[in-house]
């Protein structure tokens, strides 16, 4: 998972907000007057662009910024009247923004280290400092010294619809100008930025410590089926342990049933709070009974603690909403702003796949392979992966020997890139811009912002080395880091650095993750099983995402709700989505399992990026399949990810020739089923 914690949340507010002013103090006469004056002096000026810039400045100009006359003088003094002056201003602003954002990113990284990296338990001061937001006052300061207004005046904002329609005829420089125009489109109170940062820190710390002591889990016979030293983070490691038990292992199906019960208790809030990250108690999740020293003991349930963090995010969003009347909710800002896709468009794409007839036909294949009726946790069926035929114990033995510490993984990255087809120069350069560190949580990728920083790959490594699950996640994060390096260091303009939305970085992370066995020396090819695996993965994560989306819709419809009401509503929504699209395929009516993802707690509305990432992944894999030489695969990754921050539709069209769509994978599944 690509994680930028506070930075992602704050930049989303800063970059993708709409125009707000406490009270409009610049009248239309002043706007028309200054436009006419500048245009009369040079009729070659783009009058529409001039009007857009001046109007947007006026919409954000407050009394503290000056009166009508001062506004007019500001426009006269700061409008770049020629293409040469505009380009000069653009270059200077890009340099300044890279310095400001890059150094702020470094501050955020350093202050959060004790709460993120493996090591001694964080102290109270560590948690406080990890919530410090170096971005909090940046936007306000740049408005006060007029840098924001100079930017808006000369590089005004274009709406998503305008980017999608006009952008097909824009040059790279015009796209870069438009992206600079996205940078200052609202004036958010610095205290709200701080509140966002605090919410993020609280939720991330809560999730990072949500470990289940699997060696203390009991079945109904009082037997412990899991290794004594196994500790699994919710939900990532619990889900992956379910996946690993599709191999032929002792008690495999019973272990899956136990983990399913654990996940349901987490969603429902019925898990005993004291069994979380605590080795003092044994726990039978089937009947939800806890024991200490062999004696049954009553423990208090966690109740709605999980949902308190979601509610805190929502309450802050409500405070931000009035500043952005054109994008008046966090939902609109997340989709039309951050993802640059309409929420209805995303939901329709998801429903189109999860309700498709192909789902039931693929489920028949899985049922036949398993030799039993399907169960709710079979949304994580892992048998289409080539590694399912390989013992995970053997893989773990290999990865622990190969990667005893983070430095060993980092040292091996150039070889891995060469094996994927990158030439020596690119393999060495990309690897040199990535640093690997041991994580307290499941791991994440934290991208660089300034072109002097390294991207950070955080991965969980035990004292006895990296197990296979950790390795698989680390390869996923490595894909993120490769993207983060290519579209920062190889980009033509700083404002174009990055990808259209996080679904596009997830796509490359998935592409790398699919090749994890190849990087260990096993044979690997993209075949029908790979397509089936992507398809079934889409079925699972689209349901999870639909629950997340509908939960946020419910929150905006019920803004006075408390944490208990949110918990009950989330469980109801999860059951409704399950009953509509999953119960007919997997059985067990009213399962709440689709609400188990930790992203719902610490990454508001992030989940839809995952299915979008899988959709893009499949379209990219189809494109890569046209090439036989490994170097072509690597060169295409370099070409495509240097496209940078176009809108999703433009990026995909230039990358593979078509917009994001579920149609290609549905067609591919039809061909496989006919075989």
GINORLIN-V376108 format. One record per run of one state. SS is the DSSP state (H for helix, E for strand, L for the rest). FROM is the first residue (numbers start at 1). LEN is the number of residues. Records with the same first field share a line. If there is no record, write none. Layout:
SS->FROM-LEN, FROM-LEN
This chain:
L->1-1, 3-2, 16-12, 42-5, 61-2, 66-2, 79-4, 118-6, 131-7, 145-2, 155-5, 170-2, 181-9, 209-2, 219-5, 225-6, 234-2, 245-7, 269-3, 277-5, 285-4, 293-2, 298-3, 302-3, 322-3, 328-2, 340-3, 355-2, 371-5, 381-5, 390-2, 403-3, 420-4, 433-1, 440-3, 447-8, 460-2, 463-2, 466-2, 490-4, 497-5, 514-2, 520-8, 558-5, 582-1, 587-6, 596-3, 603-5, 625-5, 642-6, 657-6, 675-1
E->2-1, 117-1, 211-3, 217-2, 224-1, 231-3, 272-1, 276-1, 282-3, 289-4, 295-3, 301-1, 434-6, 443-4, 455-5, 462-1, 465-1
H->5-11, 28-14, 47-14, 63-3, 68-11, 83-34, 124-7, 138-7, 147-8, 160-10, 172-9, 190-19, 214-3, 236-9, 252-17, 273-3, 305-17, 325-3, 330-10, 343-12, 357-14, 376-5, 386-4, 392-11, 406-14, 424-9, 468-22, 494-3, 502-12, 516-4, 528-30, 563-19, 583-4, 593-3, 599-4, 608-17, 630-12, 648-9, 663-12
